[in-house]
Amino acid sequence: TETITPELALHAYWAVDAQALRIEGIEEGGIDRLADNAQLPAGPFEELAGQTVDRFYPFAGDIVLVDAGGHRKITLRSEESDKSVVW
């Protein structure tokens, strides 16, 4: 027999202003799946407007969507997760 580790994905769609969105909590860098799995540099994630992204972050923790256009912050918390994806 073979051991299989299941994965779970929650695809949440938030009505945010992509022109004024910043994502906090993924500053350590990750992997860009649309650029041949290139390693992303560490730093803030602020370039969503007008771009298609598919990025994998091999760690998990609180992620905060800072929606300046909507004057709010949305905190996403995960437990026992080891990765996050932004797309």
Buried (B, 14 or more C-beta within 10 A) or exposed (E): EEEEEEEEEEEEEEEBEEEBBBBBBBEEBBBBBEEEEEEBEEEEBEEBEEEEEEBBBEEBEEBBBBBEEBEEEEEBEBEEBEBBBBE
